[in-house]
Amino acid sequence: MNNEGFALIYVRDGVAYPVELTEEQNGMLQSTLNAFAQPIHVGIDAPLGEVITLAEREASTDGHS
């Protein structure tokens, strides 16, 4: 399973928010960005933070309420 892909981030007042996409929208985003002739530079040396799914977040808070 490939754990890499492009994601959309919305920034408002200096706070980054993930943009939720449907499976179809995500497929179109991945296809569009992979179609660029030039490689896209990924700022691996400047991460925004750890990414977890909503299911992982809910699972981690279920026992701590």
CHARMM-style PDB file with segment names, atoms N, HN, CA, C and O in Angstrom:
ATOM      1  N   MET     1       0.843  -1.186   0.000  1.00  0.00      PROA
ATOM      2  CA  MET     1       0.000   0.000   0.000  1.00  0.00      PROA
ATOM      3  C   MET     1       0.884   1.243   0.000  1.00  0.00      PROA
ATOM      4  O   MET     1       1.819   1.355   0.792  1.00  0.00      PROA
ATOM      5  N   ASN     2       0.575   2.167  -0.894  1.00  0.00      PROA
ATOM      6  HN  ASN     2      -0.185   2.075  -1.538  1.00  0.00      PROA
ATOM      7  CA  ASN     2       1.337   3.402  -0.984  1.00  0.00      PROA
ATOM      8  C   ASN     2       0.778   4.411   0.004  1.00  0.00      PROA
ATOM      9  O   ASN     2      -0.401   4.759  -0.065  1.00  0.00      PROA
ATOM     10  N   ASN     3       1.607   4.883   0.918  1.00  0.00      PROA
ATOM     11  HN  ASN     3       2.565   4.600   0.975  1.00  0.00      PROA
ATOM     12  CA  ASN     3       1.172   5.843   1.928  1.00  0.00      PROA
ATOM     13  C   ASN     3       1.510   7.272   1.549  1.00  0.00      PROA
ATOM     14  O   ASN     3       1.498   8.155   2.407  1.00  0.00      PROA
ATOM     15  N   GLU     4       1.815   7.519   0.277  1.00  0.00      PROA
ATOM     16  HN  GLU     4       1.825   6.801  -0.419  1.00  0.00      PROA
ATOM     17  CA  GLU     4       2.147   8.860  -0.162  1.00  0.00      PROA
ATOM     18  C   GLU     4       1.121   9.342  -1.165  1.00  0.00      PROA
ATOM     19  O   GLU     4       0.543   8.542  -1.901  1.00  0.00      PROA
ATOM     20  N   GLY     5       0.899  10.608  -1.199  1.00  0.00      PROA
ATOM     21  HN  GLY     5       1.369  11.258  -0.602  1.00  0.00      PROA
ATOM     22  CA  GLY     5      -0.020  11.205  -2.156  1.00  0.00      PROA
ATOM     23  C   GLY     5      -0.128  12.690  -1.899  1.00  0.00      PROA
ATOM     24  O   GLY     5       0.364  13.196  -0.890  1.00  0.00      PROA
ATOM     25  N   PHE     6      -0.770  13.380  -2.813  1.00  0.00      PROA
ATOM     26  HN  PHE     6      -1.169  12.968  -3.632  1.00  0.00      PROA
ATOM     27  CA  PHE     6      -0.960  14.804  -2.662  1.00  0.00      PROA
ATOM     28  C   PHE     6      -2.204  15.060  -1.838  1.00  0.00      PROA
ATOM     29  O   PHE     6      -3.155  14.278  -1.873  1.00  0.00      PROA
ATOM     30  N   ALA     7      -2.196  16.152  -1.100  1.00  0.00      PROA
ATOM     31  HN  ALA     7      -1.424  16.787  -1.072  1.00  0.00      PROA
ATOM     32  CA  ALA     7      -3.343  16.534  -0.291  1.00  0.00      PROA
ATOM     33  C   ALA     7      -3.549  18.035  -0.432  1.00  0.00      PROA
ATOM     34  O   ALA     7      -2.615  18.775  -0.740  1.00  0.00      PROA
ATOM     35  N   LEU     8      -4.764  18.468  -0.206  1.00  0.00      PROA
ATOM     36  HN  LEU     8      -5.522  17.867   0.045  1.00  0.00      PROA
ATOM     37  CA  LEU     8      -5.052  19.897  -0.218  1.00  0.00      PROA
ATOM     38  C   LEU     8      -5.071  20.406   1.211  1.00  0.00      PROA
ATOM     39  O   LEU     8      -5.615  19.767   2.112  1.00  0.00      PROA
ATOM     40  N   ILE     9      -4.469  21.561   1.394  1.00  0.00      PROA
ATOM     41  HN  ILE     9      -4.027  22.079   0.662  1.00  0.00      PROA
ATOM     42  CA  ILE     9      -4.457  22.204   2.702  1.00  0.00      PROA
ATOM     43  C   ILE     9      -4.990  23.621   2.507  1.00  0.00      PROA
ATOM     44  O   ILE     9      -4.568  24.326   1.591  1.00  0.00      PROA
ATOM     45  N   TYR    10      -5.906  24.033   3.360  1.00  0.00      PROA
ATOM     46  HN  TYR    10      -6.249  23.460   4.104  1.00  0.00      PROA
ATOM     47  CA  TYR    10      -6.452  25.383   3.339  1.00  0.00      PROA
ATOM     48  C   TYR    10      -5.838  26.126   4.520  1.00  0.00      PROA
ATOM     49  O   TYR    10      -5.859  25.630   5.647  1.00  0.00      PROA
ATOM     50  N   VAL    11      -5.293  27.309   4.268  1.00  0.00      PROA
ATOM     51  HN  VAL    11      -5.276  27.713   3.354  1.00  0.00      PROA
ATOM     52  CA  VAL    11      -4.672  28.082   5.340  1.00  0.00      PROA
ATOM     53  C   VAL    11      -5.494  29.343   5.583  1.00  0.00      PROA
ATOM     54  O   VAL    11      -5.771  30.113   4.663  1.00  0.00      PROA
ATOM     55  N   ARG    12      -5.874  29.534   6.838  1.00  0.00      PROA
ATOM     56  HN  ARG    12      -5.650  28.909   7.585  1.00  0.00      PROA
ATOM     57  CA  ARG    12      -6.621  30.729   7.224  1.00  0.00      PROA
ATOM     58  C   ARG    12      -6.026  31.274   8.513  1.00  0.00      PROA
ATOM     59  O   ARG    12      -5.923  30.565   9.513  1.00  0.00      PROA
ATOM     60  N   ASP    13      -5.643  32.525   8.475  1.00  0.00      PROA
ATOM     61  HN  ASP    13      -5.727  33.101   7.662  1.00  0.00      PROA
ATOM     62  CA  ASP    13      -5.049  33.188   9.638  1.00  0.00      PROA
ATOM     63  C   ASP    13      -3.878  32.394  10.212  1.00  0.00      PROA
ATOM     64  O   ASP    13      -3.708  32.306  11.428  1.00  0.00      PROA
ATOM     65  N   GLY    14      -3.079  31.823   9.324  1.00  0.00      PROA
ATOM     66  HN  GLY    14      -3.217  31.895   8.336  1.00  0.00      PROA
ATOM     67  CA  GLY    14      -1.891  31.100   9.748  1.00  0.00      PROA
ATOM     68  C   GLY    14      -2.126  29.701  10.267  1.00  0.00      PROA
ATOM     69  O   GLY    14      -1.190  29.055  10.737  1.00  0.00      PROA
ATOM     70  N   VAL    15      -3.351  29.216  10.194  1.00  0.00      PROA
ATOM     71  HN  VAL    15      -4.112  29.741   9.812  1.00  0.00      PROA
ATOM     72  CA  VAL    15      -3.673  27.864  10.659  1.00  0.00      PROA
ATOM     73  C   VAL    15      -3.998  27.007   9.447  1.00  0.00      PROA
ATOM     74  O   VAL    15      -4.803  27.401   8.604  1.00  0.00      PROA
ATOM     75  N   ALA    16      -3.375  25.835   9.354  1.00  0.00      PROA
ATOM     76  HN  ALA    16      -2.721  25.515  10.039  1.00  0.00      PROA
ATOM     77  CA  ALA    16      -3.590  24.918   8.233  1.00  0.00      PROA
ATOM     78  C   ALA    16      -4.711  23.949   8.564  1.00  0.00      PROA
ATOM     79  O   ALA    16      -4.741  23.352   9.640  1.00  0.00      PROA
ATOM     80  N   TYR    17      -5.638  23.802   7.612  1.00  0.00      PROA
ATOM     81  HN  TYR    17      -5.613  24.287   6.737  1.00  0.00      PROA
ATOM     82  CA  TYR    17      -6.755  22.876   7.754  1.00  0.00      PROA
ATOM     83  C   TYR    17      -6.737  21.901   6.584  1.00  0.00      PROA
ATOM     84  O   TYR    17      -6.563  22.333   5.445  1.00  0.00      PROA
ATOM     85  N   PRO    18      -6.911  20.604   6.818  1.00  0.00      PROA
ATOM     86  CA  PRO    18      -6.988  19.667   5.699  1.00  0.00      PROA
ATOM     87  C   PRO    18      -8.306  19.845   4.961  1.00  0.00      PROA
ATOM     88  O   PRO    18      -9.329  20.146   5.576  1.00  0.00      PROA
ATOM     89  N   VAL    19      -8.286  19.662   3.657  1.00  0.00      PROA
ATOM     90  HN  VAL    19      -7.455  19.417   3.158  1.00  0.00      PROA
ATOM     91  CA  VAL    19      -9.492  19.747   2.846  1.00  0.00      PROA
ATOM     92  C   VAL    19      -9.976  18.333   2.599  1.00  0.00      PROA
ATOM     93  O   VAL    19      -9.234  17.499   2.080  1.00  0.00      PROA
ATOM     94  N   GLU    20     -11.216  18.061   2.967  1.00  0.00      PROA
ATOM     95  HN  GLU    20     -11.819  18.739   3.388  1.00  0.00      PROA
ATOM     96  CA  GLU    20     -11.774  16.728   2.789  1.00  0.00      PROA
ATOM     97  C   GLU    20     -12.292  16.587   1.364  1.00  0.00      PROA
ATOM     98  O   GLU    20     -13.046  17.431   0.880  1.00  0.00      PROA
ATOM     99  N   LEU    21     -11.883  15.518   0.703  1.00  0.00      PROA
ATOM    100  HN  LEU    21     -11.271  14.833   1.096  1.00  0.00      PROA
ATOM    101  CA  LEU    21     -12.291  15.244  -0.672  1.00  0.00      PROA
ATOM    102  C   LEU    21     -13.026  13.913  -0.738  1.00  0.00      PROA
ATOM    103  O   LEU    21     -12.763  13.003   0.047  1.00  0.00      PROA
ATOM    104  N   THR    22     -13.948  13.815  -1.685  1.00  0.00      PROA
ATOM    105  HN  THR    22     -14.162  14.555  -2.323  1.00  0.00      PROA
ATOM    106  CA  THR    22     -14.575  12.524  -1.933  1.00  0.00      PROA
ATOM    107  C   THR    22     -13.536  11.639  -2.620  1.00  0.00      PROA
ATOM    108  O   THR    22     -12.495  12.129  -3.056  1.00  0.00      PROA
ATOM    109  N   GLU    23     -13.811  10.356  -2.715  1.00  0.00      PROA
ATOM    110  HN  GLU    23     -14.657   9.958  -2.360  1.00  0.00      PROA
ATOM    111  CA  GLU    23     -12.889   9.444  -3.381  1.00  0.00      PROA
ATOM    112  C   GLU    23     -12.681   9.869  -4.841  1.00  0.00      PROA
ATOM    113  O   GLU    23     -11.564   9.818  -5.356  1.00  0.00      PROA
ATOM    114  N   GLU    24     -13.771  10.289  -5.498  1.00  0.00      PROA
ATOM    115  HN  GLU    24     -14.678  10.330  -5.079  1.00  0.00      PROA
ATOM    116  CA  GLU    24     -13.675  10.729  -6.891  1.00  0.00      PROA
ATOM    117  C   GLU    24     -12.830  12.006  -7.009  1.00  0.00      PROA
ATOM    118  O   GLU    24     -11.986  12.107  -7.900  1.00  0.00      PROA
ATOM    119  N   GLN    25     -13.051  12.974  -6.121  1.00  0.00      PROA
ATOM    120  HN  GLN    25     -13.737  12.891  -5.397  1.00  0.00      PROA
ATOM    121  CA  GLN    25     -12.271  14.212  -6.141  1.00  0.00      PROA
ATOM    122  C   GLN    25     -10.802  13.927  -5.870  1.00  0.00      PROA
ATOM    123  O   GLN    25      -9.926  14.502  -6.516  1.00  0.00      PROA
ATOM    124  N   ASN    26     -10.529  13.040  -4.916  1.00  0.00      PROA
ATOM    125  HN  ASN    26     -11.241  12.573  -4.391  1.00  0.00      PROA
ATOM    126  CA  ASN    26      -9.149  12.693  -4.603  1.00  0.00      PROA
ATOM    127  C   ASN    26      -8.476  12.025  -5.797  1.00  0.00      PROA
ATOM    128  O   ASN    26      -7.319  12.318  -6.096  1.00  0.00      PROA
ATOM    129  N   GLY    27      -9.184  11.135  -6.480  1.00  0.00      PROA
ATOM    130  HN  GLY    27     -10.124  10.897  -6.238  1.00  0.00      PROA
ATOM    131  CA  GLY    27      -8.634  10.490  -7.667  1.00  0.00      PROA
ATOM    132  C   GLY    27      -8.292  11.498  -8.753  1.00  0.00      PROA
ATOM    133  O   GLY    27      -7.253  11.395  -9.406  1.00  0.00      PROA
ATOM    134  N   MET    28      -9.182  12.482  -8.942  1.00  0.00      PROA
ATOM    135  HN  MET    28     -10.026  12.566  -8.412  1.00  0.00      PROA
ATOM    136  CA  MET    28      -8.923  13.517  -9.942  1.00  0.00      PROA
ATOM    137  C   MET    28      -7.725  14.380  -9.546  1.00  0.00      PROA
ATOM    138  O   MET    28      -6.913  14.742 -10.397  1.00  0.00      PROA
ATOM    139  N   LEU    29      -7.613  14.710  -8.260  1.00  0.00      PROA
ATOM    140  HN  LEU    29      -8.273  14.417  -7.568  1.00  0.00      PROA
ATOM    141  CA  LEU    29      -6.473  15.505  -7.783  1.00  0.00      PROA
ATOM    142  C   LEU    29      -5.169  14.756  -8.019  1.00  0.00      PROA
ATOM    143  O   LEU    29      -4.214  15.322  -8.552  1.00  0.00      PROA
ATOM    144  N   GLN    30      -5.125  13.469  -7.621  1.00  0.00      PROA
ATOM    145  HN  GLN    30      -5.900  13.010  -7.189  1.00  0.00      PROA
ATOM    146  CA  GLN    30      -3.906  12.684  -7.783  1.00  0.00      PROA
ATOM    147  C   GLN    30      -3.526  12.574  -9.263  1.00  0.00      PROA
ATOM    148  O   GLN    30      -2.359  12.743  -9.617  1.00  0.00      PROA
ATOM    149  N   SER    31      -4.502  12.295 -10.120  1.00  0.00      PROA
ATOM    150  HN  SER    31      -5.450  12.158  -9.832  1.00  0.00      PROA
ATOM    151  CA  SER    31      -4.244  12.164 -11.561  1.00  0.00      PROA
ATOM    152  C   SER    31      -3.748  13.471 -12.155  1.00  0.00      PROA
ATOM    153  O   SER    31      -2.799  13.480 -12.938  1.00  0.00      PROA
ATOM    154  N   THR    32      -4.386  14.575 -11.786  1.00  0.00      PROA
ATOM    155  HN  THR    32      -5.157  14.568 -11.150  1.00  0.00      PROA
ATOM    156  CA  THR    32      -3.999  15.884 -12.312  1.00  0.00      PROA
ATOM    157  C   THR    32      -2.571  16.240 -11.915  1.00  0.00      PROA
ATOM    158  O   THR    32      -1.777  16.667 -12.754  1.00  0.00      PROA
ATOM    159  N   LEU    33      -2.246  16.066 -10.643  1.00  0.00      PROA
ATOM    160  HN  LEU    33      -2.890  15.720  -9.961  1.00  0.00      PROA
ATOM    161  CA  LEU    33      -0.911  16.436 -10.182  1.00  0.00      PROA
ATOM    162  C   LEU    33       0.163  15.494 -10.715  1.00  0.00      PROA
ATOM    163  O   LEU    33       1.297  15.917 -10.942  1.00  0.00      PROA
ATOM    164  N   ASN    34      -0.176  14.231 -10.917  1.00  0.00      PROA
ATOM    165  HN  ASN    34      -1.097  13.887 -10.733  1.00  0.00      PROA
ATOM    166  CA  ASN    34       0.792  13.283 -11.481  1.00  0.00      PROA
ATOM    167  C   ASN    34       1.019  13.518 -12.966  1.00  0.00      PROA
ATOM    168  O   ASN    34       1.988  13.007 -13.528  1.00  0.00      PROA
ATOM    169  N   ALA    35       0.137  14.289 -13.618  1.00  0.00      PROA
ATOM    170  HN  ALA    35      -0.650  14.704 -13.162  1.00  0.00      PROA
ATOM    171  CA  ALA    35       0.253  14.546 -15.056  1.00  0.00      PROA
ATOM    172  C   ALA    35       1.253  15.657 -15.392  1.00  0.00      PROA
ATOM    173  O   ALA    35       1.608  15.823 -16.559  1.00  0.00      PROA
ATOM    174  N   PHE    36       1.711  16.415 -14.399  1.00  0.00      PROA
ATOM    175  HN  PHE    36       1.422  16.280 -13.451  1.00  0.00      PROA
ATOM    176  CA  PHE    36       2.680  17.471 -14.667  1.00  0.00      PROA
ATOM    177  C   PHE    36       3.930  16.876 -15.287  1.00  0.00      PROA
ATOM    178  O   PHE    36       4.430  15.847 -14.833  1.00  0.00      PROA
ATOM    179  N   ALA    37       4.440  17.538 -16.342  1.00  0.00      PROA
ATOM    180  HN  ALA    37       4.035  18.374 -16.712  1.00  0.00      PROA
ATOM    181  CA  ALA    37       5.641  17.045 -17.015  1.00  0.00      PROA
ATOM    182  C   ALA    37       6.863  17.171 -16.104  1.00  0.00      PROA
ATOM    183  O   ALA    37       7.732  16.299 -16.094  1.00  0.00      PROA
ATOM    184  N   GLN    38       6.920  18.243 -15.355  1.00  0.00      PROA
ATOM    185  HN  GLN    38       6.214  18.952 -15.363  1.00  0.00      PROA
ATOM    186  CA  GLN    38       8.039  18.460 -14.440  1.00  0.00      PROA
ATOM    187  C   GLN    38       7.689  17.883 -13.071  1.00  0.00      PROA
ATOM    188  O   GLN    38       6.540  17.968 -12.636  1.00  0.00      PROA
ATOM    189  N   PRO    39       8.664  17.303 -12.401  1.00  0.00      PROA
ATOM    190  CA  PRO    39       8.372  16.787 -11.057  1.00  0.00      PROA
ATOM    191  C   PRO    39       8.020  17.937 -10.107  1.00  0.00      PROA
ATOM    192  O   PRO    39       8.545  19.044 -10.226  1.00  0.00      PROA
ATOM    193  N   ILE    40       7.138  17.653  -9.181  1.00  0.00      PROA
ATOM    194  HN  ILE    40       6.711  16.754  -9.084  1.00  0.00      PROA
ATOM    195  CA  ILE    40       6.743  18.631  -8.178  1.00  0.00      PROA
ATOM    196  C   ILE    40       7.685  18.501  -6.996  1.00  0.00      PROA
ATOM    197  O   ILE    40       7.924  17.400  -6.499  1.00  0.00      PROA
ATOM    198  N   HSD    41       8.220  19.634  -6.545  1.00  0.00      PROA
ATOM    199  HN  HSD    41       8.025  20.529  -6.948  1.00  0.00      PROA
ATOM    200  CA  HSD    41       9.124  19.615  -5.384  1.00  0.00      PROA
ATOM    201  C   HSD    41       8.303  19.434  -4.112  1.00  0.00      PROA
ATOM    202  O   HSD    41       7.367  20.190  -3.850  1.00  0.00      PROA
ATOM    203  N   VAL    42       8.660  18.441  -3.341  1.00  0.00      PROA
ATOM    204  HN  VAL    42       9.420  17.827  -3.553  1.00  0.00      PROA
ATOM    205  CA  VAL    42       7.996  18.176  -2.067  1.00  0.00      PROA
ATOM    206  C   VAL    42       8.946  18.598  -0.964  1.00  0.00      PROA
ATOM    207  O   VAL    42      10.082  18.129  -0.901  1.00  0.00      PROA
ATOM    208  N   GLY    43       8.484  19.479  -0.101  1.00  0.00      PROA
ATOM    209  HN  GLY    43       7.560  19.860  -0.152  1.00  0.00      PROA
ATOM    210  CA  GLY    43       9.334  20.001   0.974  1.00  0.00      PROA
ATOM    211  C   GLY    43       9.473  19.017   2.121  1.00  0.00      PROA
ATOM    212  O   GLY    43       8.983  19.260   3.224  1.00  0.00      PROA
ATOM    213  N   ILE    44      10.144  17.907   1.855  1.00  0.00      PROA
ATOM    214  HN  ILE    44      10.543  17.710   0.960  1.00  0.00      PROA
ATOM    215  CA  ILE    44      10.316  16.865   2.880  1.00  0.00      PROA
ATOM    216  C   ILE    44      11.058  17.419   4.098  1.00  0.00      PROA
ATOM    217  O   ILE    44      10.855  16.957   5.221  1.00  0.00      PROA
ATOM    218  N   ASP    45      11.917  18.414   3.866  1.00  0.00      PROA
ATOM    219  HN  ASP    45      12.081  18.789   2.954  1.00  0.00      PROA
ATOM    220  CA  ASP    45      12.692  18.967   4.971  1.00  0.00      PROA
ATOM    221  C   ASP    45      11.905  19.980   5.807  1.00  0.00      PROA
ATOM    222  O   ASP    45      12.432  20.511   6.784  1.00  0.00      PROA
ATOM    223  N   ALA    46      10.656  20.250   5.437  1.00  0.00      PROA
ATOM    224  HN  ALA    46      10.228  19.818   4.643  1.00  0.00      PROA
ATOM    225  CA  ALA    46       9.842  21.220   6.173  1.00  0.00      PROA
ATOM    226  C   ALA    46       8.428  20.672   6.401  1.00  0.00      PROA
ATOM    227  O   ALA    46       7.463  21.192   5.841  1.00  0.00      PROA
ATOM    228  N   PRO    47       8.307  19.626   7.222  1.00  0.00      PROA
ATOM    229  CA  PRO    47       6.982  19.022   7.425  1.00  0.00      PROA
ATOM    230  C   PRO    47       6.051  19.958   8.187  1.00  0.00      PROA
ATOM    231  O   PRO    47       6.498  20.796   8.970  1.00  0.00      PROA
ATOM    232  N   LEU    48       4.745  19.802   7.945  1.00  0.00      PROA
ATOM    233  HN  LEU    48       4.382  19.122   7.309  1.00  0.00      PROA
ATOM    234  CA  LEU    48       3.739  20.584   8.658  1.00  0.00      PROA
ATOM    235  C   LEU    48       3.377  19.951   9.992  1.00  0.00      PROA
ATOM    236  O   LEU    48       2.914  20.635  10.905  1.00  0.00      PROA
ATOM    237  N   GLY    49       3.584  18.662  10.104  1.00  0.00      PROA
ATOM    238  HN  GLY    49       3.959  18.106   9.362  1.00  0.00      PROA
ATOM    239  CA  GLY    49       3.240  17.945  11.328  1.00  0.00      PROA
ATOM    240  C   GLY    49       2.800  16.534  10.999  1.00  0.00      PROA
ATOM    241  O   GLY    49       2.735  16.154   9.830  1.00  0.00      PROA
ATOM    242  N   GLU    50       2.500  15.763  12.019  1.00  0.00      PROA
ATOM    243  HN  GLU    50       2.553  16.072  12.969  1.00  0.00      PROA
ATOM    244  CA  GLU    50       2.063  14.383  11.833  1.00  0.00      PROA
ATOM    245  C   GLU    50       0.648  14.347  11.282  1.00  0.00      PROA
ATOM    246  O   GLU    50      -0.214  15.110  11.719  1.00  0.00      PROA
ATOM    247  N   VAL    51       0.412  13.475  10.338  1.00  0.00      PROA
ATOM    248  HN  VAL    51       1.112  12.855   9.983  1.00  0.00      PROA
ATOM    249  CA  VAL    51      -0.903  13.336   9.733  1.00  0.00      PROA
ATOM    250  C   VAL    51      -1.537  12.046  10.214  1.00  0.00      PROA
ATOM    251  O   VAL    51      -0.940  10.973  10.115  1.00  0.00      PROA
ATOM    252  N   ILE    52      -2.763  12.157  10.741  1.00  0.00      PROA
ATOM    253  HN  ILE    52      -3.248  13.028  10.822  1.00  0.00      PROA
ATOM    254  CA  ILE    52      -3.513  10.972  11.145  1.00  0.00      PROA
ATOM    255  C   ILE    52      -4.911  11.082  10.542  1.00  0.00      PROA
ATOM    256  O   ILE    52      -5.366  12.174  10.202  1.00  0.00      PROA
ATOM    257  N   THR    53      -5.575   9.957  10.415  1.00  0.00      PROA
ATOM    258  HN  THR    53      -5.205   9.070  10.691  1.00  0.00      PROA
ATOM    259  CA  THR    53      -6.937   9.965   9.904  1.00  0.00      PROA
ATOM    260  C   THR    53      -7.895  10.310  11.038  1.00  0.00      PROA
ATOM    261  O   THR    53      -7.533  10.217  12.211  1.00  0.00      PROA
ATOM    262  N   LEU    54      -9.105  10.704  10.690  1.00  0.00      PROA
ATOM    263  HN  LEU    54      -9.399  10.779   9.737  1.00  0.00      PROA
ATOM    264  CA  LEU    54     -10.105  10.988  11.712  1.00  0.00      PROA
ATOM    265  C   LEU    54     -10.399   9.751  12.543  1.00  0.00      PROA
ATOM    266  O   LEU    54     -10.634   9.852  13.747  1.00  0.00      PROA
ATOM    267  N   ALA    55     -10.389   8.577  11.905  1.00  0.00      PROA
ATOM    268  HN  ALA    55     -10.199   8.495  10.926  1.00  0.00      PROA
ATOM    269  CA  ALA    55     -10.631   7.329  12.639  1.00  0.00      PROA
ATOM    270  C   ALA    55      -9.532   7.102  13.672  1.00  0.00      PROA
ATOM    271  O   ALA    55      -9.817   6.672  14.790  1.00  0.00      PROA
ATOM    272  N   GLU    56      -8.287   7.383  13.315  1.00  0.00      PROA
ATOM    273  HN  GLU    56      -8.056   7.732  12.407  1.00  0.00      PROA
ATOM    274  CA  GLU    56      -7.182   7.228  14.271  1.00  0.00      PROA
ATOM    275  C   GLU    56      -7.322   8.212  15.425  1.00  0.00      PROA
ATOM    276  O   GLU    56      -7.062   7.870  16.578  1.00  0.00      PROA
ATOM    277  N   ARG    57      -7.733   9.439  15.106  1.00  0.00      PROA
ATOM    278  HN  ARG    57      -7.944   9.717  14.168  1.00  0.00      PROA
ATOM    279  CA  ARG    57      -7.899  10.446  16.160  1.00  0.00      PROA
ATOM    280  C   ARG    57      -9.009  10.042  17.110  1.00  0.00      PROA
ATOM    281  O   ARG    57      -8.856  10.153  18.327  1.00  0.00      PROA
ATOM    282  N   GLU    58     -10.134   9.570  16.567  1.00  0.00      PROA
ATOM    283  HN  GLU    58     -10.259   9.480  15.579  1.00  0.00      PROA
ATOM    284  CA  GLU    58     -11.250   9.154  17.424  1.00  0.00      PROA
ATOM    285  C   GLU    58     -10.852   7.963  18.282  1.00  0.00      PROA
ATOM    286  O   GLU    58     -11.222   7.896  19.454  1.00  0.00      PROA
ATOM    287  N   ALA    59     -10.102   7.019  17.713  1.00  0.00      PROA
ATOM    288  HN  ALA    59      -9.801   7.073  16.760  1.00  0.00      PROA
ATOM    289  CA  ALA    59      -9.676   5.836  18.462  1.00  0.00      PROA
ATOM    290  C   ALA    59      -8.743   6.231  19.608  1.00  0.00      PROA
ATOM    291  O   ALA    59      -8.789   5.632  20.683  1.00  0.00      PROA
ATOM    292  N   SER    60      -7.894   7.243  19.376  1.00  0.00      PROA
ATOM    293  HN  SER    60      -7.857   7.730  18.504  1.00  0.00      PROA
ATOM    294  CA  SER    60      -6.944   7.643  20.410  1.00  0.00      PROA
ATOM    295  C   SER    60      -7.597   8.422  21.532  1.00  0.00      PROA
ATOM    296  O   SER    60      -7.041   8.495  22.628  1.00  0.00      PROA
ATOM    297  N   THR    61      -8.781   9.016  21.289  1.00  0.00      PROA
ATOM    298  HN  THR    61      -9.233   8.956  20.399  1.00  0.00      PROA
ATOM    299  CA  THR    61      -9.450   9.794  22.334  1.00  0.00      PROA
ATOM    300  C   THR    61     -10.582   9.031  23.008  1.00  0.00      PROA
ATOM    301  O   THR    61     -11.089   9.478  24.037  1.00  0.00      PROA
ATOM    302  N   ASP    62     -10.996   7.886  22.453  1.00  0.00      PROA
ATOM    303  HN  ASP    62     -10.585   7.522  21.618  1.00  0.00      PROA
ATOM    304  CA  ASP    62     -12.119   7.122  23.011  1.00  0.00      PROA
ATOM    305  C   ASP    62     -11.882   6.710  24.454  1.00  0.00      PROA
ATOM    306  O   ASP    62     -12.791   6.828  25.276  1.00  0.00      PROA
ATOM    307  N   GLY    63     -10.719   6.243  24.778  1.00  0.00      PROA
ATOM    308  HN  GLY    63      -9.982   6.148  24.110  1.00  0.00      PROA
ATOM    309  CA  GLY    63     -10.462   5.763  26.119  1.00  0.00      PROA
ATOM    310  C   GLY    63      -9.997   6.825  27.092  1.00  0.00      PROA
ATOM    311  O   GLY    63      -9.749   6.528  28.260  1.00  0.00      PROA
ATOM    312  N   HSD    64      -9.874   8.066  26.628  1.00  0.00      PROA
ATOM    313  HN  HSD    64     -10.076   8.308  25.679  1.00  0.00      PROA
ATOM    314  CA  HSD    64      -9.311   9.114  27.484  1.00  0.00      PROA
ATOM    315  C   HSD    64     -10.316  10.199  27.823  1.00  0.00      PROA
ATOM    316  O   HSD    64      -9.917  11.269  28.285  1.00  0.00      PROA
ATOM    317  N   SER    65     -11.595   9.967  27.614  1.00  0.00      PROA
ATOM    318  HN  SER    65     -11.919   9.098  27.239  1.00  0.00      PROA
ATOM    319  CA  SER    65     -12.611  11.004  27.883  1.00  0.00      PROA
ATOM    320  C   SER    65     -12.993  11.040  29.326  1.00  0.00      PROA
ATOM    321  OT1 SER    65     -13.831  11.849  29.723  1.00  0.00      PROA
TER     322      SER     65
END
